[in-house]
Amino acid sequence: MAMVGLFWITADAVYVGAPPGTEGRGVRLTEQGVEAAAAGGHRAWAWAELRSATVEGAPVRSASRRRLALAVETVLTAALGGAGEPPEMLLRLETAHGAEELSVHSAAAGAYAEEEFALSQDLLARFVDGTASPRTLTAWGRVAGGTTPKPLERLALLRKWTGA
């Protein structure tokens, strides 16, 4: 599994944020649409049903603040004996019938870089409008070897997938 932007990518699945944990909660993106698994059951939305999909509440920092925050986080994690729960984010889906909000955990260690976050939002919008597909990400996941790329490579991938 590898993280690129807001997405956790495997050879056969793309998740927004972290993949499902032991509680089974997670949001998967497929060629057909969005699937949400939670304690209350399974829900799905086709891309054609959605007017928009955006992530709110993601931890985002500028490049200089990111370096400082990661250093502080490393010291605090070592001092307190663990990182605890990752931050929660909301995937907000707009449909003709209103908004749906799905809670997901951030997959980033610390925070997302501003450009990585913006490109991820653009990619979500492209999934909704049909100009991109999660299939592209899973195809990359099959050959990527399961390792999260370095920041510059993640940005390059997001630019490629969004056409930026």
Buried (B, 14 or more C-beta within 10 A) or exposed (E): BBBBBBBBBBBEBBBBBBBBEEEEBBBBBBEEBBBBBBEEEEBEBEBEBBEBBBBEBBBBBEEEEBEEBBEEBEEEEEEEEEEEEBBEBBBBBBEEEEEBEBBBBBBBEBBBBBBBBBBBBBBBBBBBEEEBBBEBBBEBBEEBEEEBBEEEEBBEBBBEBBEE
